[in-house]
């Protein structure tokens, strides 16, 4: 929706069919083809089924998965990922996270029951779900689950980024909370979201000034039937990462031309993410993951053996045609990336 609540008769973008849309490029129009296009009448369930249902399957099977939402402030990123602002739970309006969490715990309960019925007391199989919630603000990573984050976001309170033996980059010292149910997960996320940095900008009264990364880790432990040593078991860990990026509009548009550290840091992360996507799409030998904290944390999702989905959110209003076109071109580059 446009920020002033009025769409007007002239739209900067319109849906042609299920995979194609047309956008204004100056006085001309240009068509873009994607894996799937959703119009304003699309439901949250339709978006989840097409974009995220397979991600839950992948994580259950042991493959990392990532969904990240990109677009201008107010275009629907947080709504698509979480649901209505303010944490108001409405089943039909639930976003990707509540639906994915519900399905994940349903699947785990079913798998554990089926396994118990099949192997009885002769084996062992159990799942554990943990979650961490990070904010990247001014190129620093802050833990949103370890209590209140200082309003000033002092760098001294940030987590150092480290690289694990498997190449995964993580925030050292960030809390990873064990989750017991879908409801518990949503409560933890809501608590973390309240600590996220927001501020009034030129386009939104509560614009996210940071990038948020929610990492849901699913660990499966099992012991073979007939194994008598209780200390011997197999372990498989897969992670579902949901990334809600800050608004992609320019500094001039969002801050009336003023430049502050938060805006520069936010735009830097998005700029480097664009460079990373282009380098991957072009098959470049050097991919600049290390140029930004955001891309370092997303490295295993962007360039590793992961299933990754980009959700590009755009507004139909004419006054946002430039940022809409930028978002669509950004998404087109991402579509050309083939993870190996």
Beta strands, then each sheet from edge to edge (+ up, - down):
strand 1: 13-15
strand 2: 20-25
strand 3: 28-33
strand 4: 64-71
strand 5: 124-137
strand 6: 140-143
strand 7: 161-163
strand 8: 169-171
strand 9: 177-179
strand 10: 198-199
strand 11: 207-208
strand 12: 211-223
strand 13: 234-244
strand 14: 306-313
sheet 1: 1+ 2- 3+
sheet 2: 6+ 5- 12+ 13- 4- 14-
sheet 3: 6+ 5- 9+
sheet 4: 7+ 8-
sheet 5: 10+ 11-
end
